[in-house]
Amino acid sequence: MTSGWELMAMDRLDTALQGTALALEVAGVGVIVVGALFALVSSLGRLRKTGEAEAYYHFRRRLGRAILLGLELLVAADIVGTVAVEPTLENVLILALIVLIRTFLSVSLTVEIEGRWPWQGGGKAG
C-alpha cells in the first residue's frame, strides 16, 4: 500500500518531469527560431561581400545546424515526457516512432550540411 507521502513525492516528481519536458520543448523551438534568424542576418551580411550563391549555402548550413540542435532538444523532451507519463507500451511505441523520424531527419540534415555521414569523422565538406 502506498502512503500519502509517497504519493505526494510521486506527484512532485511527475510535475518536475513534465516541467522539464516542457522546458526542453521550448528550448528546442527557441533554438530553431533564434538560429533561423541568426542564419538570415548572417547570410544577408555575407550576401553583400561574397555574392548570392555563397550567401545561400551559408544560410543553409547555419539553418541546418540550428534545426539539428533543436531536434536534439526535442528528442530529449520526448524522452523525458514519456518517462513523466505512465510508460505504457503504446507511449513507448509512439516515442520510438518519434525518435526514429527525428533521427532520420538529423542524419539527412547532417549529410546535406556537411556532405558526409554522421558517423564519418573528420573535416567538413566545403
N, C-alpha and C positions, 0 to 999 in steps of 0.2 A: 504494500500500500504506500502511496506517495504522500509525503507530509506537505503541509501548507508552505513550509519554507522551500522545499524542493520545487514545488510548482511555481512559486514566485521567482526562484532563481532561473528556472527554465524559461519563464516568460520574459525575464530580463535578457537572457541570452538570445532568445528569438528576436526580441526587439533590437538588440545590438547588431545581430547579424543582418537583419532587414535594413537597418540604417546604414550599415557598412556596404551592403549591396547597392543601395540607392546612391550612396556617395561615389562608389566606383562607376556606376552608370552615368552620373552627372559628370564625373571627371572624364570619362571616355568620350562623351559627346562634346564636352568643353575642349578637349584636346583636338578633336577633329575640326571644330568650328574655328578655334583660335589658329590652328595650323593652316587651315584653308585661307584665312585672312592674311596670315603671315606670308604664305606662299604667293598670294596675289600681290601684296605690296612689294615683296622682294622681287618678284618677276617683273613687275612694272618698272622698277628701278633698273633691272637688268635689260629690259627692252630698249631703253634709251642708249645703253652702252654697247650691247652685243648684237642686237637685231632680233627679229621675230622668232626665228627657229630656235635659237639658243634660249630665249626667254620662255618659250613654250615648254621645252624639255626641262628647264629649271623648275617651272611651275609644277609639272607632272611629278618630278622627283620629290619636291617638297610636300606636295599634297599627298602623294602616296605614302610617304613616311609618317605624316600626321594620321592618316587613316589606319596604317598599321599599328601605331601606338594606341590609338583609340580602340581598335579592335581587341588588342590585348587586355585593355582595361574592361571592356565589355564582356569578354570571356570570363575574366576574374569575377565580375559582378554576377554573371550567370551561375558560376560555381558556388559562390557564397550564398546566393539566393536560393539555390537548390538545397543547400545544407540547412538554411533557415527554415524552409517549409518542410513538411513531412516528406522524407526521401522515399517516395513510393516508386515502384517500377516505372510507372508512367512518367513521373517527373524526371527520373534519371534518364529514360529514353529520350525525352524532349531535350534535356541538357546535352546528351550525346549528339543529337542531331544538330543542335545549335553550334556546339563546339566544332563539329565536323564541317559545317558550312563556313564558319568563320576561319577555320584553319585553311580550308581550300582558298578562301579569299586572301588570306595572308600569304600563302605560297604563291598564288597568282600575282599579287602585288609585288612581292619580292622579285620574282622573275621579271616582271615588267619594269620595275625601277632599276634594279641592279644588273639585269642581264645574266643572272646566274641562279641556280637552285639555292634555297636557303641553307642546305647542308654543305654546300661548297664553300670552303673558307677562302680567305684571300681578298684581293682588291676588288674594287668596283669597276664595272664596265663604264667607259666614257660616256 
